[in-house]
Amino acid sequence: MNTILSAFRFSDLFGKAIVVLLVVASVYVWALMISKRGQLAISARRDASFLRRYRQSLHPAQLFVQATNGFVKNVPVAEIYSATMKELLNYLHRNGVADPAILSWQAGGTGPALPESEMASVRAAAEGALSIQIVGLESRMTLLATSTNVAPSLGLLGTVWGIMLAFMKMVGGGSAIVITQVAPGISSALLTTVAGLVVSIPSAIGYNFLSERVHRQMVDLENFTDELLADIVRIHGASSGPSGHPAAQVVIQSAPAPVAYAPAPAPAPAAYAPPPAAPAPAYAPPPAPSAAAASQPYVPPAYTPPPYVPPPAPDARV
């Protein structure tokens, strides 16, 4: 402890500020982890108690009607249940279902079927409440993750700053430098790294542990939301029973009976009729030569020889 105090005393103003900031961050991180762990434990215990009461009800809205003063605050499943039941009862009252009828509900009973538009509104209310509770479960986890990442970097910044000042002091002192003059500055510089690791290591362990618990409760909330919507659809779905709302009437037309397939009759083959033969043309002999032409003697054509062309004269230069 005296070593840490001595190192802190030899630090400059910037190093002291970093150490004080990391000490405050360490206190805040531990308080955050302890409070978050307690919050998750309390909400998990209250969620389990609420689920036991809900699963003993015969109608999804029966527990909501019985709890005239509401439910305990900060119970995630109760918040989802309340938001969903407010939307559901709004439509049930329109369809003539009063609170006494819900309180006296019998096992296996079916109520008026709600149209798909109203069921979609109920589903949207449940999913919206689920999203709000998931955001609440993940609150302050970002600060814990930030402390895990930033604290070592902040400590390293202080160390680099302190070592830089120590080397500058060595340069200013010339050759007459002894270890007693340099060691305090280096030890004060390393103090910020120690403080950063003191903050970072518990933050990393706590963040991983709490993230696993948060994820588990998120899955439980999603499962409860699916269970609640399934119970509503089972009793007030479009196919659960008669509807008191005209828009919820579902008419199912019976399909026509299938007609037996009968292939079309094949056409009868036509009788073969050969094409009629074309009539042969009548023979007409060539005309006989006339008597005048036959009596004329044969006169051959006259022969005329071609004119003579002399050959060209030879060249005198040869």
ZADREN-201988 format. One record per residue (C-alpha): x, y, z; residue number from 0. Coordinates in nm, 2 decimals. Layout:
% ZADREN-201988
      x      y      z seq
      X      Y      Z NUM
...
END
This chain:
% ZADREN-201988
      x      y      z seq
   0.00   0.00   0.00   0
   0.29   0.24   0.08   1
   0.44   0.16  -0.26   2
   0.11   0.26  -0.43   3
   0.09   0.58  -0.23   4
   0.45   0.67  -0.30   5
   0.40   0.61  -0.67   6
   0.09   0.83  -0.66   7
   0.27   1.10  -0.48   8
   0.55   1.12  -0.74   9
   0.30   1.13  -1.03  10
   0.23   1.46  -1.21  11
  -0.11   1.62  -1.23  12
  -0.21   1.43  -1.55  13
  -0.11   1.09  -1.40  14
  -0.30   1.16  -1.08  15
  -0.61   1.26  -1.27  16
  -0.61   0.93  -1.46  17
  -0.56   0.73  -1.14  18
  -0.84   0.91  -0.96  19
  -1.07   0.86  -1.27  20
  -0.99   0.48  -1.28  21
  -1.06   0.44  -0.91  22
  -1.40   0.61  -0.95  23
  -1.47   0.39  -1.25  24
  -1.38   0.08  -1.05  25
  -1.62   0.17  -0.77  26
  -1.89   0.24  -1.02  27
  -1.83  -0.09  -1.21  28
  -1.86  -0.29  -0.89  29
  -2.18  -0.11  -0.78  30
  -2.32  -0.17  -1.13  31
  -2.24  -0.54  -1.13  32
  -2.39  -0.59  -0.78  33
  -2.71  -0.40  -0.85  34
  -2.76  -0.57  -1.19  35
  -2.71  -0.91  -1.04  36
  -2.97  -0.83  -0.77  37
  -3.21  -0.69  -1.03  38
  -3.19  -1.00  -1.25  39
  -3.23  -1.24  -0.95  40
  -3.54  -1.05  -0.82  41
  -3.70  -1.04  -1.17  42
  -3.63  -1.41  -1.23  43
  -3.79  -1.50  -0.90  44
  -4.10  -1.29  -0.96  45
  -4.13  -1.41  -1.31  46
  -4.14  -1.77  -1.19  47
  -4.40  -1.69  -0.93  48
  -4.62  -1.51  -1.19  49
  -4.59  -1.80  -1.44  50
  -4.72  -2.04  -1.18  51
  -5.03  -1.83  -1.11  52
  -5.09  -1.77  -1.48  53
  -5.08  -2.14  -1.57  54
  -5.34  -2.22  -1.31  55
  -5.60  -1.99  -1.49  56
  -5.85  -2.13  -1.73  57
  -5.87  -1.82  -1.95  58
  -5.58  -1.60  -2.05  59
  -5.74  -1.28  -1.91  60
  -5.87  -1.44  -1.59  61
  -5.57  -1.34  -1.38  62
  -5.58  -0.99  -1.52  63
  -5.95  -0.95  -1.42  64
  -5.88  -1.08  -1.07  65
  -5.59  -0.84  -1.01  66
  -5.80  -0.53  -0.97  67
  -5.50  -0.34  -0.82  68
  -5.26  -0.44  -1.09  69
  -4.93  -0.64  -1.05  70
  -4.60  -0.57  -0.88  71
  -4.38  -0.34  -1.07  72
  -4.06  -0.44  -1.24  73
  -4.18  -0.79  -1.33  74
  -4.11  -0.84  -1.70  75
  -4.36  -1.12  -1.77  76
  -4.63  -0.92  -1.58  77
  -4.56  -0.61  -1.79  78
  -4.60  -0.81  -2.11  79
  -4.91  -0.98  -1.98  80
  -5.08  -0.65  -1.88  81
  -5.01  -0.48  -2.21  82
  -5.15  -0.78  -2.40  83
  -5.46  -0.82  -2.18  84
  -5.56  -0.45  -2.21  85
  -5.57  -0.49  -2.59  86
  -5.75  -0.83  -2.57  87
  -6.02  -0.72  -2.32  88
  -6.09  -0.41  -2.54  89
  -6.20  -0.64  -2.82  90
  -6.37  -0.90  -2.60  91
  -6.59  -0.63  -2.44  92
  -6.70  -0.52  -2.79  93
  -6.80  -0.88  -2.86  94
  -7.02  -0.90  -2.55  95
  -6.78  -1.09  -2.32  96
  -6.80  -0.94  -1.97  97
  -6.56  -0.98  -1.69  98
  -6.79  -1.21  -1.48  99
  -6.80  -1.45  -1.78 100
  -6.42  -1.46  -1.78 101
  -6.40  -1.52  -1.41 102
  -6.64  -1.81  -1.44 103
  -6.47  -1.96  -1.74 104
  -6.49  -2.34  -1.77 105
  -6.21  -2.56  -1.89 106
  -6.24  -2.64  -2.26 107
  -6.47  -2.34  -2.33 108
  -6.45  -2.14  -2.65 109
  -6.54  -1.77  -2.68 110
  -6.62  -1.55  -2.97 111
  -6.37  -1.57  -3.25 112
  -6.18  -1.25  -3.31 113
  -6.11  -1.14  -3.67 114
  -5.76  -1.15  -3.80 115
  -5.72  -0.77  -3.77 116
  -5.80  -0.77  -3.40 117
  -5.57  -1.07  -3.34 118
  -5.29  -0.89  -3.52 119
  -5.35  -0.59  -3.29 120
  -5.32  -0.81  -2.98 121
  -5.01  -0.97  -3.12 122
  -4.85  -0.63  -3.19 123
  -4.92  -0.52  -2.83 124
  -4.75  -0.83  -2.69 125
  -4.45  -0.80  -2.92 126
  -4.41  -0.43  -2.84 127
  -4.42  -0.50  -2.46 128
  -4.16  -0.78  -2.52 129
  -3.92  -0.54  -2.69 130
  -3.95  -0.28  -2.41 131
  -3.87  -0.55  -2.15 132
  -3.57  -0.67  -2.35 133
  -3.43  -0.32  -2.37 134
  -3.48  -0.29  -1.99 135
  -3.29  -0.62  -1.93 136
  -3.00  -0.50  -2.14 137
  -2.98  -0.15  -1.98 138
  -2.64  -0.05  -1.83 139
  -2.47  -0.35  -1.99 140
  -2.32  -0.11  -2.25 141
  -2.15   0.09  -1.97 142
  -2.00  -0.23  -1.83 143
  -1.87  -0.33  -2.17 144
  -1.73   0.02  -2.22 145
  -1.54   0.00  -1.89 146
  -1.39  -0.33  -2.00 147
  -1.25  -0.18  -2.32 148
  -1.16   0.17  -2.22 149
  -0.99   0.12  -1.88 150
  -0.68  -0.06  -2.01 151
  -0.63   0.20  -2.28 152
  -0.67   0.49  -2.03 153
  -0.41   0.32  -1.80 154
  -0.17   0.27  -2.10 155
  -0.21   0.64  -2.18 156
  -0.10   0.74  -1.83 157
   0.20   0.50  -1.85 158
   0.32   0.64  -2.18 159
   0.28   0.99  -2.05 160
   0.48   0.92  -1.74 161
   0.76   0.74  -1.92 162
   0.79   1.02  -2.16 163
   0.83   1.27  -1.87 164
   1.09   1.04  -1.71 165
   1.30   1.03  -2.03 166
   1.28   1.41  -2.07 167
   1.41   1.44  -1.71 168
   1.70   1.21  -1.79 169
   1.79   1.43  -2.09 170
   1.78   1.74  -1.88 171
   2.00   1.59  -1.61 172
   2.30   1.52  -1.85 173
   2.54   1.24  -1.76 174
   2.50   1.26  -1.38 175
   2.18   1.04  -1.38 176
   2.13   0.79  -1.10 177
   1.86   0.54  -1.06 178
   1.71   0.71  -0.76 179
   1.61   1.00  -0.99 180
   1.45   0.80  -1.26 181
   1.28   0.52  -1.07 182
   1.01   0.73  -0.90 183
   0.89   0.86  -1.24 184
   0.88   0.52  -1.40 185
   0.69   0.37  -1.10 186
   0.43   0.65  -1.10 187
   0.39   0.59  -1.48 188
   0.32   0.22  -1.43 189
   0.07   0.30  -1.16 190
  -0.19   0.40  -1.42 191
  -0.16   0.07  -1.60 192
  -0.22  -0.12  -1.27 193
  -0.53   0.09  -1.21 194
  -0.66   0.03  -1.56 195
  -0.62  -0.35  -1.52 196
  -0.79  -0.34  -1.17 197
  -1.09  -0.19  -1.35 198
  -1.08  -0.40  -1.67 199
  -1.04  -0.75  -1.53 200
  -1.35  -0.75  -1.29 201
  -1.55  -0.57  -1.56 202
  -1.48  -0.84  -1.82 203
  -1.57  -1.12  -1.58 204
  -1.89  -0.95  -1.46 205
  -2.00  -0.86  -1.81 206
  -1.97  -1.22  -1.93 207
  -2.16  -1.35  -1.63 208
  -2.44  -1.10  -1.65 209
  -2.47  -1.13  -2.03 210
  -2.54  -1.50  -1.99 211
  -2.81  -1.43  -1.73 212
  -2.97  -1.16  -1.95 213
  -2.98  -1.38  -2.25 214
  -3.15  -1.66  -2.04 215
  -3.42  -1.42  -1.92 216
  -3.47  -1.29  -2.27 217
  -3.54  -1.64  -2.39 218
  -3.78  -1.69  -2.11 219
  -3.97  -1.38  -2.20 220
  -4.00  -1.48  -2.56 221
  -4.13  -1.82  -2.47 222
  -4.39  -1.67  -2.24 223
  -4.50  -1.43  -2.51 224
  -4.55  -1.72  -2.76 225
  -4.73  -1.92  -2.49 226
  -4.97  -1.63  -2.41 227
  -5.05  -1.57  -2.78 228
  -5.11  -1.94  -2.84 229
  -5.36  -1.95  -2.55 230
  -5.54  -1.65  -2.69 231
  -5.56  -1.81  -3.04 232
  -5.68  -2.14  -2.89 233
  -5.98  -1.98  -2.73 234
  -6.05  -1.68  -2.95 235
  -5.89  -1.77  -3.28 236
  -6.09  -1.76  -3.61 237
  -6.15  -2.14  -3.59 238
  -6.22  -2.17  -3.22 239
  -6.59  -2.09  -3.21 240
  -6.87  -1.87  -3.34 241
  -6.79  -1.50  -3.36 242
  -7.00  -1.21  -3.24 243
  -6.84  -0.98  -3.49 244
  -6.96  -0.97  -3.85 245
  -6.60  -0.94  -3.98 246
  -6.51  -1.26  -3.81 247
  -6.76  -1.48  -3.99 248
  -6.57  -1.75  -4.18 249
  -6.76  -1.92  -4.46 250
  -6.61  -2.24  -4.59 251
  -6.75  -2.36  -4.92 252
  -6.75  -2.73  -4.99 253
  -6.55  -2.83  -5.28 254
  -6.74  -2.98  -5.58 255
  -6.72  -3.35  -5.62 256
  -6.46  -3.46  -5.87 257
  -6.58  -3.56  -6.21 258
  -6.47  -3.90  -6.35 259
  -6.25  -3.86  -6.65 260
  -6.39  -4.00  -6.97 261
  -6.17  -3.99  -7.28 262
  -6.32  -3.86  -7.60 263
  -6.42  -4.14  -7.85 264
  -6.18  -4.20  -8.13 265
  -6.31  -4.11  -8.47 266
  -6.40  -4.41  -8.70 267
  -6.15  -4.46  -8.98 268
  -6.28  -4.34  -9.32 269
  -6.30  -4.60  -9.61 270
  -6.02  -4.56  -9.87 271
  -6.14  -4.42 -10.20 272
  -5.87  -4.41 -10.48 273
  -5.87  -4.08 -10.67 274
  -6.04  -4.10 -11.01 275
  -5.81  -4.17 -11.31 276
  -5.75  -3.89 -11.55 277
  -5.89  -3.96 -11.90 278
  -5.62  -4.03 -12.17 279
  -5.60  -3.75 -12.43 280
  -5.72  -3.84 -12.78 281
  -5.44  -3.91 -13.04 282
  -5.42  -3.65 -13.32 283
  -5.19  -3.74 -13.61 284
  -4.97  -3.47 -13.75 285
  -5.11  -3.29 -14.05 286
  -5.01  -3.43 -14.39 287
  -4.81  -3.19 -14.62 288
  -5.01  -3.02 -14.89 289
  -5.00  -3.15 -15.25 290
  -4.84  -2.82 -15.37 291
  -4.55  -2.84 -15.12 292
  -4.49  -3.20 -15.21 293
  -4.46  -3.13 -15.58 294
  -4.19  -2.86 -15.55 295
  -3.83  -2.98 -15.61 296
  -3.56  -2.94 -15.35 297
  -3.34  -2.63 -15.41 298
  -3.02  -2.62 -15.19 299
  -2.91  -2.27 -15.07 300
  -2.65  -2.08 -15.27 301
  -2.29  -2.08 -15.13 302
  -2.09  -1.75 -15.11 303
  -1.71  -1.77 -15.03 304
  -1.57  -1.52 -14.77 305
  -1.35  -1.23 -14.91 306
  -0.97  -1.27 -14.91 307
  -0.77  -1.07 -14.66 308
  -0.39  -1.06 -14.72 309
  -0.15  -1.11 -14.44 310
   0.04  -0.81 -14.29 311
   0.38  -0.70 -14.44 312
   0.69  -0.79 -14.24 313
   0.87  -0.51 -14.03 314
   1.16  -0.35 -14.22 315
   1.37  -0.30 -13.91 316
   1.42  -0.67 -13.86 317
END
